[in-house]
Amino acid sequence: MGGLDAMTALAAALPRHSAEPIAVMVVDDSAVVRGMISRQIQTQPDMILAGSAANGEMALVELRRRPIDVIVLDIEMPVMDGLTALPLLLRARPGVRVLIASTLTRRNAEIGFKALQLGASDWLGKPDSLVAAEDFNRDLVAKIRAVAPRETPHPAAASAVPVVSAPTGQPRPQVVAIGGSTGAPPVLTRLFEMLRGRVEQPIFITQHMPPTFTAILAEQLARHGERPCAEAIHGERVRPGHAYVAPGGWHMTVGRDGPDPIIRLNQDAPENFCRPAVDPMLRSLAEIYGRGVFAVILTGMGADGAKGCAAVRAAGGRFAVQDEASSVVWGMPGAAAKSGGAEKVLPPAALATYLIQATSRPA
């Protein structure tokens, strides 16, 4: 356990009781940034500042001294950077959740995306202005609460979620739509690997991510799925076998240019505090494709996608969601499932299998 004594190791393995405050550690080489984040945490009644460190090596020392629930981790630091420290921190305290906090550059976005693949729960862009600082503080608090470790859901909880039977005589879906947020990028990568060459329908993806990150996500999915995948472009025609990612800062919808479905991007007000948001995408797909939509909602905080799934269902389409046990945050899939109409509540591998079966059925 790398220096952890028996009592600390036992504490690391136990789930945090919901009544206890969330223990947060801040790791950043900037004293100013550490102070800003620490002060925000200290104003929250359900959080405590349990540690502070200027680099990854110091963070490991702090983590071995006391139990930590959530780590806010910088990428670029001296002695030991965040990407090097991440797997060591996850190994030192199984179950700890890590939020990456970094400036939004192409290089940092690439590193941040790699961190998500290595086990980080989510990413936060450091603010560059007072207005941005307000948004950062709001997102920081919300994401800490969302990713904080929780007790493993009881098996009976999953059976209590209402599901419906797959409709008989349903035509083969014309399009697939996927929505996700916290914890979803690694799941998307896995899905695309499993769907490789087996789903010919266009795939629309709205993932809660800022600009630059969505471009990297599209590149990753294109590589892992071996299918054309890129950020959507306003006015482009929808083509079979292609995948379209909503660009950061833009809602992605679908309309028509004569008989042809086309991509439409807009910067309308955020929905569910998000832009891009899943609901506008699903509403537009339901309007254009009706019974031909198959939607999937992956792990993520909030309830984005629930109303969109209701619109899909009302139009005769179908949807399934990721299960709670495999989700980092069962906000989005939970809200969609509990609204009724979900055909399946499944872990990622089973979701991919079900999607392949659904899309390959004869018309």
C-alpha positions in Angstrom: 0.0 0.0 0.0 3.1 2.3 -0.3 3.3 3.4 3.4 -0.4 3.3 4.3 -0.8 1.7 7.8 -3.5 -0.9 8.4 -6.0 1.5 9.9 -5.6 4.0 7.0 -5.9 1.2 4.5 -9.1 0.0 6.1 -10.5 3.5 6.1 -9.7 3.8 2.4 -11.7 0.7 1.5 -14.8 1.8 3.4 -17.5 4.0 1.7 -18.1 7.4 3.1 -21.3 7.7 5.1 -23.7 10.1 3.4 -24.0 12.2 6.6 -20.2 12.9 6.8 -18.8 16.0 5.1 -16.9 15.5 1.8 -13.2 15.6 2.5 -11.4 17.5 -0.3 -7.7 17.9 -1.0 -6.5 20.7 -3.4 -3.3 20.0 -5.3 -1.8 22.9 -7.3 1.6 24.6 -7.5 0.0 28.0 -7.4 -0.6 29.3 -3.9 -3.2 31.7 -5.4 -5.2 29.0 -7.1 -4.9 26.7 -4.0 -6.3 29.6 -1.9 -9.1 30.3 -4.2 -10.3 26.7 -4.4 -9.7 26.1 -0.7 -11.8 29.2 0.3 -14.7 28.0 -1.9 -14.6 24.5 -0.3 -14.5 26.0 3.2 -17.7 27.9 2.6 -19.7 24.8 1.9 -21.5 23.2 4.8 -21.1 19.7 3.5 -17.4 19.9 2.7 -14.1 20.1 4.6 -10.7 21.1 3.4 -8.8 18.0 4.4 -5.5 18.7 2.7 -3.5 21.0 0.4 -0.3 20.3 -1.6 1.9 22.0 -4.2 2.7 19.0 -6.3 1.9 15.3 -6.8 4.6 14.0 -4.5 3.3 16.1 -1.6 -0.3 15.0 -2.4 0.7 11.4 -1.9 2.2 12.2 1.5 -1.0 14.0 2.5 -3.2 11.2 1.2 -1.4 8.7 3.4 -2.0 10.8 6.5 -5.8 11.1 6.3 -8.8 9.8 4.4 -9.7 11.9 1.3 -12.9 11.7 -0.7 -12.2 14.0 -3.6 -8.9 15.5 -5.0 -8.8 18.6 -7.1 -5.7 18.1 -9.2 -3.6 20.4 -11.4 -1.8 19.0 -14.4 1.4 21.1 -14.7 3.4 21.1 -11.5 7.1 20.7 -10.5 8.6 17.6 -8.8 5.6 15.4 -9.8 3.0 16.6 -12.3 -0.7 15.7 -12.2 -0.7 13.0 -14.9 2.2 11.1 -13.1 0.5 11.5 -9.7 -3.0 10.4 -10.9 -2.5 6.6 -11.0 -0.5 6.7 -7.8 -3.2 8.6 -6.0 -5.9 6.2 -7.2 -3.8 3.3 -6.1 -3.0 4.8 -2.7 -6.7 5.3 -1.9 -9.1 3.0 -3.8 -12.4 4.8 -4.4 -11.0 8.4 -4.2 -12.4 10.6 -6.9 -10.1 13.0 -8.9 -11.2 16.2 -10.6 -8.6 17.6 -13.0 -8.3 21.4 -12.9 -6.2 23.1 -15.6 -6.1 26.0 -18.1 -7.9 25.3 -21.3 -5.1 24.9 -23.9 -4.9 22.2 -26.7 -2.0 20.6 -24.8 -3.7 20.6 -21.5 -6.9 19.4 -23.0 -5.0 16.4 -24.6 -3.4 15.6 -21.2 -6.8 16.1 -19.4 -8.5 13.7 -21.8 -5.7 11.1 -21.1 -6.4 11.7 -17.4 -10.0 10.8 -17.9 -9.0 7.6 -19.6 -6.7 6.8 -16.6 -9.5 7.2 -14.1 -10.1 10.9 -13.4 -13.8 11.6 -12.9 -14.1 14.9 -14.6 -12.3 18.1 -15.7 -12.6 21.8 -14.7 -11.2 24.7 -16.7 -9.3 27.2 -14.6 -10.9 30.7 -14.7 -9.1 33.6 -16.6 -11.5 36.4 -15.3 -13.7 37.3 -12.4 -16.8 36.3 -14.3 -15.2 32.9 -15.2 -14.2 32.5 -11.6 -17.9 32.6 -10.6 -18.7 29.9 -13.1 -15.7 27.8 -12.0 -16.7 28.0 -8.3 -20.2 26.9 -9.1 -19.0 24.0 -11.3 -16.4 23.1 -8.7 -18.9 22.7 -5.9 -21.4 20.9 -8.1 -18.9 18.4 -9.4 -17.3 17.7 -6.0 -20.8 16.8 -4.7 -21.6 14.8 -7.8 -18.5 12.6 -7.8 -18.0 12.1 -4.1 -17.9 8.4 -3.3 -21.2 6.9 -2.3 -22.3 3.5 -1.0 -22.7 0.8 -3.7 -26.3 0.8 -4.8 -28.4 -2.1 -3.4 -29.3 -4.7 -6.1 -33.0 -4.1 -5.3 -32.6 -0.4 -6.4 -32.0 -1.4 -10.0 -35.0 -3.6 -10.1 -37.2 -0.7 -8.9 -36.4 1.4 -12.0 -39.3 1.1 -14.5 -38.4 -0.5 -17.8 -40.6 -1.3 -20.9 -40.4 -4.2 -23.3 -38.8 -3.6 -26.7 -41.6 -2.9 -29.1 -42.6 -5.6 -31.6 -42.7 -4.7 -35.3 -40.5 -1.7 -34.7 -38.5 -0.6 -37.8 -34.7 -0.7 -37.5 -33.5 2.6 -36.1 -32.3 5.2 -38.6 -30.1 7.1 -36.2 -28.4 6.6 -32.8 -28.0 9.4 -30.3 -25.8 9.3 -27.2 -25.7 11.8 -24.3 -23.3 11.9 -21.4 -21.3 14.0 -18.9 -19.2 13.2 -15.9 -17.4 9.9 -16.4 -18.8 9.3 -19.9 -15.7 9.8 -22.2 -14.1 6.5 -21.3 -17.5 4.8 -21.7 -17.9 6.4 -25.1 -14.5 5.1 -26.1 -15.4 1.6 -25.1 -18.8 1.7 -26.8 -17.1 2.8 -30.1 -14.6 0.0 -29.9 -17.4 -2.5 -29.5 -19.6 -0.9 -32.2 -16.8 -0.9 -34.7 -18.1 -1.9 -38.1 -21.3 -3.2 -36.6 -23.5 -0.1 -36.6 -24.1 1.6 -40.0 -26.5 4.3 -38.7 -25.3 7.9 -38.1 -24.4 8.5 -34.5 -25.0 11.8 -32.8 -23.1 12.6 -29.5 -23.6 15.4 -27.1 -21.0 15.2 -24.3 -20.8 18.0 -21.7 -17.4 19.4 -22.5 -15.8 22.7 -23.4 -14.3 23.7 -26.8 -11.0 21.9 -27.6 -12.1 18.9 -25.5 -14.9 18.0 -27.9 -12.5 18.1 -30.8 -10.2 15.7 -29.0 -13.1 13.5 -28.1 -14.1 13.2 -31.7 -10.5 12.3 -32.7 -10.4 9.6 -30.0 -13.7 8.1 -31.1 -12.7 8.1 -34.7 -9.6 6.2 -33.9 -11.1 3.7 -31.5 -14.3 3.2 -33.5 -12.6 3.2 -36.9 -15.4 5.3 -38.3 -15.5 9.0 -39.5 -16.1 11.1 -36.4 -15.7 14.8 -36.0 -17.2 17.9 -34.5 -20.4 18.7 -36.3 -20.4 21.5 -38.8 -23.4 23.8 -39.3 -25.2 22.9 -42.5 -23.5 19.6 -43.3 -25.6 16.7 -44.5 -26.1 13.7 -42.3 -24.4 10.6 -43.8 -24.6 6.9 -42.8 -21.7 5.5 -41.0 -20.5 8.9 -39.7 -20.5 10.1 -36.1 -21.1 13.8 -35.1 -19.9 15.4 -31.8 -21.6 18.6 -30.6 -18.9 21.2 -30.4 -18.2 22.8 -27.0 -20.3 25.9 -26.6 -22.9 24.9 -29.3 -26.1 23.0 -29.2 -26.3 20.4 -31.9 -29.6 19.8 -33.6 -30.9 18.2 -36.8 -33.2 19.8 -39.4 -33.9 19.4 -43.1 -32.8 21.0 -46.3 -35.5 19.7 -48.6 -35.5 15.9 -48.1 -32.0 15.7 -46.6 -31.3 15.8 -42.9 -28.7 18.4 -42.0 -26.8 19.5 -38.9 -27.8 22.7 -37.3 -25.7 24.4 -34.6 -26.9 27.2 -32.4 -25.8 29.2 -29.3 -29.3 29.4 -27.8 -29.4 29.7 -24.0 -27.9 26.8 -22.1 -30.4 24.1 -21.1 -29.9 22.3 -17.8 -27.0 24.7 -17.3 -25.2 23.1 -20.3 -24.3 24.1 -23.8 -24.1 21.7 -25.6 -27.1 20.0 -24.0 -28.6 16.6 -24.8 -32.2 17.6 -24.7 -32.1 19.9 -27.8 -30.4 17.2 -29.8 -32.9 14.5 -28.8 -35.9 16.8 -29.4 -34.8 17.6 -32.9 -34.0 14.0 -33.7 -37.4 12.9 -32.5 -39.0 15.6 -34.8 -37.0 14.6 -37.9 -36.7 10.8 -37.5 -39.7 9.9 -35.2 -39.7 6.1 -34.6 -36.2 5.9 -36.1 -34.4 7.2 -33.1 -32.5 5.0 -30.6 -31.1 7.1 -27.7 -28.6 6.1 -25.0 -27.9 8.1 -21.9 -24.6 7.6 -20.1 -23.2 8.5 -16.7 -23.4 12.2 -15.9 -24.5 14.7 -13.3 -27.8 16.5 -13.5 -30.9 15.5 -15.5 -30.0 16.6 -19.1 -31.5 14.1 -21.5 -34.5 13.0 -19.5 -36.9 15.3 -21.3 -35.3 14.6 -24.6 -35.8 10.8 -24.0 -39.5 11.5 -23.2 -39.7 13.3 -26.6 -38.1 10.4 -28.3 -40.5 8.0 -26.6 -43.5 10.1 -27.5 -42.4 10.1 -31.2 -42.3 6.3 -31.1 -38.5 6.0 -30.7 -36.6 4.0 -28.1 -33.9 4.6 -25.4 -31.7 2.8 -22.9 -29.5 4.0 -20.1 -26.3 3.1 -18.3 -26.8 1.4 -14.9 -26.0 3.0 -11.5 -23.3 0.6 -10.5 -21.1 1.4 -13.5 -21.8 5.1 -13.5 -19.5 7.7 -11.9 -22.7 9.8 -11.4 -26.2 8.3 -11.9 -27.8 11.7 -12.5 -28.6 11.8 -16.2 -29.2 8.1 -16.7 -31.1 7.9 -13.5 -33.4 10.8 -14.3 -34.1 9.3 -17.8 -34.8 5.9 -16.4 -37.0 7.0 -13.6 -39.1 9.1 -16.0 -40.3 5.8 -17.5 -39.9 4.4 -21.0 -36.3 3.0 -20.8 -36.0 -0.4 -22.5 -32.8 -1.4 -20.6 -30.7 -0.2 -17.7 -27.3 -1.8 -18.4 -23.5 -1.6 -17.9 -21.5 -0.3 -20.9 -20.6 -3.6 -22.5 -24.2 -4.9 -22.3 -25.4 -1.5 -23.6 -23.2 -1.9 -26.7 -24.4 -5.5 -27.3 -28.1 -4.4 -27.0 -27.5 -1.4 -29.3 -25.9 -3.7 -31.9 -28.9 -6.0 -31.7 -31.4 -3.2 -32.0 -29.7 -1.5 -35.0 -29.1 -4.7 -36.9 -32.7 -6.1 -36.8 -34.3 -6.3 -40.2 -36.7 -3.5 -41.0 
